[in-house]
Amino acid sequence: MSIIGWIILGLLAGAIAKFLLPGRDPGGFIGTTVIGIAGAFIGGWISSRWLDHPITKDFYDGTTWAAAIGGSLVLLIGYRILFGNSRD
């Protein structure tokens, strides 16, 4: 999968992570989008590095999607913990 594919996957993973964790985010839509893209890259890297699941060239691989969504969820939770009170 190319970089553009990972960015698209990250956008979708960020939207799914936002759907799974509703509420106000400190960064708004743009922050959530960036978190989704970074989460897709980090989730894919962790999956290939430590979980022994190589990155496939198939966009519709379920494990790749799970890794991207999981990475986005972890980053979104961490972002809320660190910067959660900035929009009060």
N, C-alpha and C positions, 0 to 999 in steps of 0.2 A: 504494500500500500504506500502511496506517495505521501509527501508532506501535506498536500492539499486534502487527501483522503483523511489523514489524521486530524486536520483542522475541522473538517466537516463532521467527523465522528466526535470530536471534542465539543463542537457546538451542540450537537444532539445529546451527547452525554451530559453536558451542563444543564440543558433544559430538563432532562429526565431527573437529574439530581435535584434541581430546584423544585420539580413536581413532588419528589419524594420527601423533601425537607422544606415545606412551605414556611413562609414567614418573611420578615424584613431582613434583607441582607445589607450590610454596610456599604457595599459597592454598587448596588442596584443592578440593572440589566447588564451593563458593560463589565462590571466586576464578576458577575456570575458567568458571563461568557468566557472571560479570560481564565477563570478558575476551571471551567469545563474543558477548555483546550489544554491547559497545563495538566489537568487531571488525566486526560486521555494519554498524553505523552508519558506521564509518570506511571500510570497504571499499566501501560504497555511495556514500559521499561522494567518495572517490578515483575510483571508476569513472565517476561522473557529471561530475566536475570536470575530470579530466585525461585520462581514457581515452575521452572522447566517447561514452559509453554512458549515455543518460539512464535514470533509474530508472523502471521500468515499474510499472503497477498490478497486474501479474500475479505472484502468489506463486510460481508454478512456472517462472519464467524462469531458464534455466540460467546465464546470465551474472550475474544478481543473486546466485544461490547461490554461484557461483565467487568473486565479489567478497567476499561475506560470509565464506566459509570462508578465503579468502586473508587477509583482514583479521584474522580470529581467529588464524590461524597466525602471522602477523607479531607480533601482540601477545603471544601465548603464548610465542614464542621470546624476545622482548624481556623479558618478565616473568621467564622462567627465567634469562636472562643477568644481570638486575639483582638478583633476589632468590633465586636458586637455592640458595644455601647456608644459607638461614634455617631449614630444617627438619632439618638434620644433627644 
